[in-house]
Amino acid sequence: MDLNTDIRFLAAKMCSAAALAGFLTLPALANDSTAELSAGGLQLVRTEAIQLVSEDLFVSADAVRVTYHFINTADSPITTIVAFPLPPIDAVVPEEMNIVLPDSGSPNFVDFAVTVDGAAVTPSIEERATALGIDRTAVLRNLGLPLNPIADGLYDRLQKLSDEDKAELKRLGLVTIDPYSVEATWKLETTFYWEQTFPPGREVVVEHGYKPVVGFSFFGDYVLHDPGYKAKYCIDNDFDRAARKKLAAVAGTDFPYLQEKRISYILTTANNWSGPIGKFRLTVDKGDPQALVSFCGTGVTKVSPTRFEMTATDFMPDKDLDILIAAPSSQN
């Protein structure tokens, strides 16, 4: 399959247990599920003069790192906004907010960091909490509440609000109230941004990294019978056979599953500058040499016991990246 059409990865690393929607036949596991959140790369105000010479993308369950080489093809400097949107935290359905943030107590909950030509940049931060599409950031701040709807301690702080404040938050769509609890139901959107000047005719190197918000699951043979799941992660026959062999090895034990992590990366943000990416390289690190790995694409090379690379020229991504990680459990 063509790289520009569909890039999907399967990799593996040991992780905490969780269950996917496809695992609904296993109700005992459902409460252990955590979800992944999609993040991606940088976004620029679109201009035909700024071209992306190359992009080097590294993805693992522990870190995402990206190096860009930009060039301004105009005759004069261009100063523009460069932005990095964090994954939105959408608690409209609170019971679906079972996610694990790398640093839930910080506005920078994925530990985003950026350098330009080797020098650290301190970006500005924009935070926006909405309910029903209406900005209610000021309402939450006036009550001294964190903007993150799954922040540590928020549940207790909501319970301690006055009945009047609770009723007002409910009226605005910011919470749901039942006889036993008050639950946040707003959405947080966070963006880091800065002004960047691109001199004419000179490459500018921008590097950034963050910790992905990873989903966790149990991995059993029921996954291998799910067509949607197999299609999403490009599970092929080789992976199927290897997974069944590893599952057979743990059958009858106290933990007859593999452990799974899922990572989502938004590749299509690369379409907001002039033309395709001149040279694109993607490295996926599966973390554990004993892990299984499979992915769609062409020209894939194994470069170490845990790393696989693929490259492309004049790359125009039209789909985002989903990575499945599954490995033998430490519980066996």
Sequence and secondary structure as in RCSB ss.txt:
>XXXX:A:sequence
MDLNTDIRFLAAKMCSAAALAGFLTLPALANDSTAELSAGGLQLVRTEAIQLVSEDLFVSADAVRVTYHFINTAD
SPITTIVAFPLPPIDAVVPEEMNIVLPDSGSPNFVDFAVTVDGAAVTPSIEERATALGIDRTAVLRNLGLPLNPI
ADGLYDRLQKLSDEDKAELKRLGLVTIDPYSVEATWKLETTFYWEQTFPPGREVVVEHGYKPVVGFSFFGDYVLH
DPGYKAKYCIDNDFDRAARKKLAAVAGTDFPYLQEKRISYILTTANNWSGPIGKFRLTVDKGDPQALVSFCGTGV
TKVSPTRFEMTATDFMPDKDLDILIAAPSSQN
>XXXX:A:secstr
  TTT  EEEE         GGGTT HHHHTT B    EE  EE   TTEEEEEEEEEE SS EEEEEEEEE SS
S EEEEEEEE   EE SSGGG     TTTTSSSTT  EEEETTEEE  EEEEEEEETTEE HHHHHHTT  SSTT
 TTHHHHHHTS HHHHHHHHHTTSEEE SS EEE  EEEEEEEEEEEE BT EEEEEEEE    EEEEE GGGGG
 HHHHHHHT  HHHHHHHHHHHHHHTTSS  SEEEEEEEEEGGGGGSSBS EEEEEEEEE S TTS  EE  SS 
EE SSSEEEEEEEEE   S EEEEEEEE TT 
